[in-house]
């Protein structure tokens, strides 16, 4: 392993690497998507999981798919206007519920 490869590997934490692998596996195996993906495929994936997954989970899955495309030398479909608009719509329709801590009793 060259020094460049060593530092490239060190530039991504192991937890991030595992989470990205899991997200790509979910897209391909559990959802049945094909890679490289189109922006329409990514948008449909988001729509199919909009009511099941939190917005932050969807954003993490998008980041993993974007990184996969970049690593493999393909154009990144997650940056397409269609995908950005779909994720914005999901965020508006399914806002994250803020968890409020119970008051501390003295």
N, C-alpha and C positions, 0 to 999 in steps of 0.2 A: 504494500500500500504506500503510495507516494505521500509526501507531506500535504500536497493539495487535497488529495482524497481524505486524508486524516482530518484536516481542518473542515472540509465540507461535511464529513460525517459528524464531527463535533458541533457543527453549526446548528444542528437540529437535535433537540432533546429526544431521548428514547420514548418518553410518553407521547410526544407529538407524532413520532414515527408510527407508533402502535395505533394511535387514534386515526391517523390518516389511512393506514392499511385497512383498519376496520371499516372506515367510511367507504373506501373504494370497493371492498368486498361486499358491503351492503348494497351498493349501487349495482354491481355486476351480478352477484349471486342471488341475493334475496329479492331485489327488485327486478332483475333480469335485463339490466341496461348493457349496452355495448360501448366499449371504449376503443378508439376515441369517440367522444360524444359530440352531438350538435347542440346548439343553444336550445332548440326545440325539445330535445330529449331531456336536457337538464331542467327546463321549465316544467315539463310534465312530471319529472321526478319530484320536484318541489311541490307541485300541486297535489300529487298523490299522497304526500306526507305532511301537508300543511296542517291538518287537524290532529295528527298523531304525535308530531314532534315539536319541541319548543323552537322558537325562532333562532336561538343561539345554537342549537344542534344543527339546524338547517344551514346556518352560516358556516359552521365547522365542517359540515359535509361539502359545502361549496368550496371551501378553502382546500380541502383534501383533493377534490376533483381538479381544481385549478392547478395544484402542485403536480398532480399526476401528468396532466397535459404538458406542463412546462418541462418536467423531467424527461418526458418522452419526445420532446421536440415538436409537439403539435400546437396549433393556435388554441388559446384559452377560451372555451365557449362560455365560461361563467361570467365573463366581462361584457357579454352582449347586452344591448339595451333591453331585449326581451326578458332575459333572466333578472336583470336589475329591477325591472318594473314588476315582475311577478313576486320577487322577494319583498319589495316595498308593499305590494298589495296584501301579501300574507301577513306582514307585520301590522298593517292597519286593521285587518279583519280579525286577527288572532293576537291581540297585544299580550305581552308577558304579564302575568299576574305578579305584582310585587308582594313579597312575603314580609309581613310586618311582625316584628317580635312582640310578644305579650309584655305588658307593662310589668316592671319589676316591683314586687310588693315588699314594702318595708315592715 
